[in-house]
Amino acid sequence: FAAETSCDETSICLMENSSIVKHITYSQEIHKIHGGVVPELASRSHLEKIQIMTNELFSKGTIDPNEIDVFSATCGPGLIGSLLVGSNFTKSLAISFQKPFIPINHLEGHILSTSFNNDIKFPSLVLLLTGGHTQVYLMKSGNEIELLGESVDDAIGEAFDKTAKLIGLSYPGGREIEQQALDGNEDAFVLPKPLIKEKNFNFSFSGIKTHINLLTKKNKIDKKFIKDLSASFQKNITEVLIEKLERGLGRLSTENKKIKSISVVGGVSNNKYIRSKIENFFIKKNIEIYYPIKEMMGDNAAMIAWACMKF
């Protein structure tokens, strides 16, 4: 049994012998009113939903809880209140049924998620794109993981959400911008590309958001502006990812580290535009690209259960 409550998704999963028996995820809608996640509201919603979901799971006879061997939950990073709800609830179940409890790192869950449905070729890169993190990891093996670089300020998902809010779109902003960009001119605005010339895997997105804030003050925010800016932002941020990856790969090659594959994980990897551009880049590099199964893309308990199985 695994639980994930690091942000605004309440998720539980039963996994047996590397197969998902039952996976339930509830996405909190209340944050749309506020244009972003409100930690106190997230914690309260987790507390309510995780009890209802677990009671439903056990009452329907999916499994006798006495037959569960291990209980696990996300214990960081994330919103402290939300994490405490999920971890304390799951620990109480473990104590009640006298079974072990294993804490799981949220990021490790994402990193290992593609090994559920892919035979990973090492050494492998992992590009983690979420609302709270933008990171690149080097996996030398299934249990040897090294952080190569990360965003020094805003995460990529945060940049999407803040940009969407600036131009009047609802939360979460990623899907909204992707949809608006379909009918926009991606060359309408030239946006900055921070840290782009540095041969490392570090990113910076806050300067792009600041530039967009200035553009909203200088332009009329009508439908055309929203569509064109969405398309330009999406193109710019994708180019930043690819150019940084190319420079970083160049640095690794000088260190005799030839990358054989890359995993693209996290909720932002659902963006079809970003996926297609990254795929084209790595196909030309003759590097295999992996994604998790769809239900392991965002924040979810299945990846936590899988990370526990690999523990």
Buried (B, 14 or more C-beta within 10 A) or exposed (E): BBBBBBBBBBBBBBBBEEEBBBBBBBEBEEBEEEBBBBBEBBBBBBBEBBEEBBEEBBEEEEBEBEEBEBBBBBBBBBBEBBBBBBBEBBBEBBEEBEBEBBBBBBBBBBBBBBBBEBEBEEBBBBBBBBBBBBBBBBBEEEEEBEBBBBBEBBBBBBBBBBBBBBBEBEBBBBBBBBEBBEEBBBEBBEBBBBBEEBEEBBBBBBBBBEBBEEBBEEBEBEEBBBBBBBBBBBBBBBBBBBBBBEBBBEBBEEEEEEBEBBBBBBBBBBBEBBBEBBBEBBEEBEBBBBBBBEBBBBBBBBBBBBBBBBE
